[in-house]
Amino acid sequence: MPDQTKITLLALGGTIASLRSNDGRARAGAMTGAELITALGLTLDVELEVLTIAQKASNALTFEDLFAVRDAALRAVADGAAGVVVSQGTDTLEDSAFLLDLICDLPRAGLVLTGAQRVPYALGSDAGPNIRDAITVAAAPEARGAGALLVFDQEIHEARLVRKVSSHRLRGFGSPGHGALGVIDGTFVDLRRAASRTERFPDLTPALPRVDILTAAIEASPLLLRASVDSGARGLVLDGLGRGQVPPDWMAEIAALRAEGVPMALTSSTLSGRLAPDYDYPGCQAELTALGVLSCDEITARKARLWLMCRIAAGR
């Protein structure tokens, strides 16, 4: 009998590893990774190694946890794993996928993240199907070197574009404006296109600099920009409107902070679409880029924050 493909599961907790608490609500991360696999009762065609990195709700995850995942993934692949699966809560699943795509380079192995919208003990839980599909994708030759992929509800998404699109439905994730990279149907993995990967930062440590997000809105105060920097932020992400606009009265403070050397990135709060210098009025994208604000096309402000943290830490 030929040797089975080895896959390593790194568990971080989340809804997918929940048990019912005494008051009837879900206690996220109550199960270890091994306990989760046992509870799901999956029949798998791989040799599965299971390691528990953390047992947390995803709102409590830290950079230390995610860098520990990176280090464990690198060790697992060095020890013969053909792929790595990360299970965690869905609230920050897109953030974890994007950061791991930036800091963890596995050119000869698959790296797949997943979670669940319904607890394992709920009727119709997606915990088992999502874990099974994630393991299948991680073992597929097509996933090797593809960067961090997110598998959910039989779809395969790239880390850069995927986002949580529902707080409760089983189709909890999507890539607005682009669609999934591919699908999984049982053991059939169909990766239809390559992921669009960003920069790599493989040598960073968890000590990332603080970057704050400032959301543009009608009469949002420009005082928040200075307050962020004065309280310790090393960089700012401007979550802009439309094609990348901010309120006109933000411009003086942005210009002053840029003159002081504060790095800034610009995103759009829309679901999809590129930033563009289409307009000529105070607060438009053209004015911001003229000041050296970095435009981040089609990624969320949360992901732009992680990217800018890594760039600052790497001295870029």
Legacy VTK file of the C-alpha trace (Angstrom):
# vtk DataFile Version 3.0
C-alpha trace
ASCII
DATASET POLYDATA
POINTS 316 float
0.000 0.000 0.000
1.522 3.401 -0.973
2.300 5.901 1.737
-0.524 8.344 2.442
-0.100 12.052 1.883
0.748 13.779 5.151
-1.263 16.856 6.140
-0.767 18.919 9.304
-3.759 20.595 10.951
-2.936 23.616 13.118
-5.875 24.455 15.384
-6.515 27.922 16.820
-10.006 27.445 18.285
-13.089 29.320 17.082
-16.709 28.348 16.458
-15.531 25.240 14.640
-14.081 23.933 17.936
-16.969 24.970 20.203
-18.731 23.152 23.008
-22.019 24.165 24.566
-21.617 26.196 27.766
-23.817 25.785 30.846
-26.044 28.656 29.720
-26.557 27.084 26.296
-24.314 29.414 24.320
-21.242 28.366 22.356
-17.863 28.291 24.089
-15.538 28.951 21.145
-12.257 27.046 21.113
-13.251 24.696 23.916
-11.933 21.677 21.994
-8.339 20.993 21.072
-7.593 20.165 17.474
-7.401 16.458 18.260
-10.718 16.581 20.117
-12.301 18.376 17.167
-11.187 15.749 14.651
-12.414 12.973 16.955
-15.778 14.702 17.464
-16.293 15.158 13.726
-15.636 11.481 13.034
-14.188 12.143 9.603
-12.869 9.414 7.332
-9.797 10.851 5.631
-7.511 9.532 2.908
-4.452 11.277 4.368
-2.075 10.862 7.258
-3.250 13.666 9.551
-1.018 15.285 12.156
-2.929 17.585 14.525
-1.344 20.348 16.604
-3.170 22.826 18.814
-1.616 26.306 18.681
-4.379 28.117 20.610
-7.925 27.610 21.885
-9.454 31.031 21.416
-12.355 32.864 19.902
-10.966 34.595 16.833
-11.477 38.081 18.276
-8.762 37.158 20.808
-6.100 35.961 18.354
-2.774 37.783 18.370
0.176 38.207 16.045
2.069 35.845 18.355
-0.503 33.147 17.555
-0.260 33.679 13.789
3.525 33.772 13.736
3.438 30.546 15.772
1.266 29.104 12.989
3.831 30.211 10.420
6.682 28.591 12.328
4.717 25.377 12.895
3.755 25.237 9.211
7.374 25.597 8.120
8.428 22.826 10.523
5.610 20.557 9.352
6.576 20.917 5.697
10.238 20.359 6.559
9.129 17.134 8.279
7.330 15.888 5.189
3.852 17.424 5.211
2.463 18.046 1.730
0.068 20.642 3.053
-1.030 22.571 6.115
-4.579 23.363 7.249
-5.360 26.096 9.788
-8.697 26.007 11.613
-9.934 29.054 13.507
-12.913 31.334 14.105
-14.436 33.099 11.132
-14.527 36.669 12.452
-10.832 37.235 11.682
-10.338 34.362 9.239
-9.718 36.682 6.271
-7.158 38.657 8.323
-5.264 35.504 9.293
-5.258 34.246 5.711
-3.870 37.531 4.396
-1.172 37.865 7.073
-0.066 34.258 6.585
0.053 34.888 2.838
2.477 37.743 3.567
4.730 36.000 6.090
4.574 32.270 5.259
5.996 31.071 1.953
5.486 27.383 1.185
6.524 26.910 -2.460
6.178 23.104 -2.300
3.115 22.753 -0.055
-0.477 23.857 0.230
-1.634 26.276 2.936
-5.387 26.333 3.558
-7.490 28.080 6.198
-11.055 27.260 7.195
-13.601 27.580 9.970
-17.331 27.134 10.502
-20.438 29.274 10.761
-22.280 26.687 12.860
-20.982 24.960 15.948
-20.109 21.256 15.519
-23.086 20.129 17.623
-25.657 22.135 15.629
-27.979 20.574 13.072
-26.453 21.023 9.615
-23.079 22.150 10.941
-20.514 23.026 8.304
-17.601 22.163 10.611
-17.025 18.667 9.240
-17.475 19.479 5.536
-15.209 22.522 5.727
-12.419 20.675 7.542
-12.667 17.755 5.125
-12.584 20.051 2.088
-9.683 22.089 3.481
-7.633 18.919 4.002
-8.442 17.755 0.478
-7.363 21.075 -1.050
-4.183 21.225 1.057
-3.228 17.795 -0.270
-3.892 18.715 -3.908
-0.879 19.392 -6.165
-2.654 22.517 -7.465
-2.425 24.139 -4.013
1.344 23.862 -3.738
2.953 27.282 -3.808
-0.417 28.991 -4.351
-0.147 31.000 -1.141
-2.733 31.039 1.607
-6.112 29.791 0.396
-9.423 29.975 2.252
-11.799 27.061 1.775
-15.420 27.505 2.760
-18.729 26.056 1.584
-17.048 24.118 -1.253
-15.327 27.236 -2.616
-11.622 28.118 -2.748
-10.712 31.781 -2.277
-7.453 33.693 -2.375
-6.290 35.488 0.765
-6.013 38.905 -0.884
-9.623 39.197 -2.041
-11.679 37.015 0.292
-13.882 38.567 2.967
-16.620 37.498 5.318
-19.925 38.296 3.631
-22.443 36.940 6.134
-22.542 36.777 9.899
-24.493 33.495 9.950
-25.153 31.870 6.562
-23.169 28.789 5.545
-21.848 30.656 2.505
-20.029 32.969 4.853
-17.181 34.053 2.575
-16.853 35.479 -0.891
-14.528 37.467 -3.123
-16.727 40.388 -4.249
-16.136 41.456 -7.827
-13.967 38.426 -8.613
-15.546 35.228 -7.365
-13.828 32.132 -6.085
-10.514 30.812 -7.386
-12.140 27.424 -7.709
-14.404 24.837 -6.187
-14.136 21.500 -4.455
-16.558 18.658 -5.094
-15.807 15.642 -2.935
-12.249 14.706 -3.862
-12.269 16.827 -7.041
-10.323 20.080 -6.667
-10.789 22.640 -9.444
-8.478 25.640 -9.111
-9.515 27.715 -12.117
-6.952 30.513 -11.847
-3.839 31.442 -9.910
-3.956 33.630 -6.820
-2.699 37.213 -7.129
-0.123 37.271 -4.361
1.358 40.414 -2.858
4.760 41.018 -1.275
6.477 38.421 0.880
7.857 39.200 4.359
9.226 35.828 5.532
11.754 37.181 8.049
9.497 39.290 10.272
8.767 38.689 13.946
5.454 39.225 15.792
6.639 42.656 17.002
4.783 44.534 14.272
4.381 48.325 14.539
0.992 49.769 15.365
-1.077 50.988 12.405
-4.534 52.501 12.884
-7.525 52.583 10.528
-9.399 55.874 10.031
-12.781 55.528 8.338
-13.914 58.328 6.032
-17.511 59.444 6.577
-19.599 62.594 6.436
-18.080 65.054 8.948
-15.664 62.470 10.354
-13.222 64.473 12.459
-9.686 65.065 11.141
-8.559 65.289 14.761
-8.577 61.491 14.888
-5.602 61.316 12.505
-3.338 63.363 14.764
-4.679 61.617 17.868
-3.729 58.217 16.429
-0.156 59.268 15.694
0.277 61.148 18.971
-0.883 58.054 20.883
1.654 55.769 19.198
0.524 54.749 15.717
3.452 54.355 13.313
1.221 54.416 10.238
-2.367 55.061 9.152
-4.826 53.417 6.791
-7.412 55.774 5.306
-10.555 53.761 4.560
-11.831 56.042 1.839
-15.058 56.589 -0.031
-15.742 55.425 -3.581
-12.625 55.622 -5.756
-10.544 56.700 -2.746
-11.815 60.006 -1.357
-11.704 61.469 2.164
-13.433 64.530 3.653
-11.833 67.796 2.411
-10.944 68.954 5.924
-8.756 65.858 6.395
-6.257 67.069 3.810
-4.388 69.618 5.940
-3.748 67.057 8.691
-2.804 64.363 6.191
-0.325 66.742 4.527
1.195 67.646 7.888
1.561 64.018 8.969
3.040 63.025 5.621
5.558 65.855 5.941
6.556 64.303 9.272
7.130 60.980 7.505
4.062 59.054 8.719
3.342 56.223 6.214
-0.249 56.046 4.991
-2.240 53.676 2.831
-5.567 54.323 1.108
-8.388 51.829 0.528
-12.000 52.000 -0.566
-14.867 50.972 1.701
-16.735 49.618 -1.338
-17.051 45.872 -1.837
-14.986 45.838 -5.030
-13.282 48.022 -7.598
-9.976 49.823 -8.007
-8.937 53.223 -6.715
-8.469 55.815 -9.453
-7.517 59.511 -9.905
-10.735 60.315 -11.766
-11.640 63.426 -9.798
-10.251 66.892 -9.177
-11.590 68.285 -5.924
-10.369 68.578 -2.304
-9.958 65.181 -0.686
-9.816 63.190 -3.920
-7.503 60.251 -4.541
-5.214 62.264 -6.834
-4.476 64.741 -4.010
-3.748 61.896 -1.594
-1.348 60.066 -3.889
0.415 63.355 -4.645
1.247 63.463 -0.928
2.707 59.949 -1.081
-0.284 58.047 0.321
-0.059 54.465 -0.990
-3.110 53.225 -2.894
-4.251 49.680 -2.080
-6.540 48.356 -4.781
-9.277 45.896 -3.890
-8.159 44.962 -0.401
-9.987 45.862 2.774
-8.715 48.401 5.266
-8.000 45.576 7.706
-5.769 43.858 5.167
-4.101 47.128 4.146
-3.296 47.640 7.825
-1.502 44.279 7.979
0.378 45.014 4.746
1.505 48.445 5.981
2.593 46.952 9.320
4.762 44.456 7.478
6.210 47.110 5.151
7.146 49.363 8.070
8.636 46.449 10.023
10.665 45.412 6.972
11.948 48.935 6.425
10.343 49.226 3.006
LINES 1 317
316 0 1 2 3 4 5 6 7 8 9 10 11 12 13 14 15 16 17 18 19 20 21 22 23 24 25 26 27 28 29 30 31 32 33 34 35 36 37 38 39 40 41 42 43 44 45 46 47 48 49 50 51 52 53 54 55 56 57 58 59 60 61 62 63 64 65 66 67 68 69 70 71 72 73 74 75 76 77 78 79 80 81 82 83 84 85 86 87 88 89 90 91 92 93 94 95 96 97 98 99 100 101 102 103 104 105 106 107 108 109 110 111 112 113 114 115 116 117 118 119 120 121 122 123 124 125 126 127 128 129 130 131 132 133 134 135 136 137 138 139 140 141 142 143 144 145 146 147 148 149 150 151 152 153 154 155 156 157 158 159 160 161 162 163 164 165 166 167 168 169 170 171 172 173 174 175 176 177 178 179 180 181 182 183 184 185 186 187 188 189 190 191 192 193 194 195 196 197 198 199 200 201 202 203 204 205 206 207 208 209 210 211 212 213 214 215 216 217 218 219 220 221 222 223 224 225 226 227 228 229 230 231 232 233 234 235 236 237 238 239 240 241 242 243 244 245 246 247 248 249 250 251 252 253 254 255 256 257 258 259 260 261 262 263 264 265 266 267 268 269 270 271 272 273 274 275 276 277 278 279 280 281 282 283 284 285 286 287 288 289 290 291 292 293 294 295 296 297 298 299 300 301 302 303 304 305 306 307 308 309 310 311 312 313 314 315
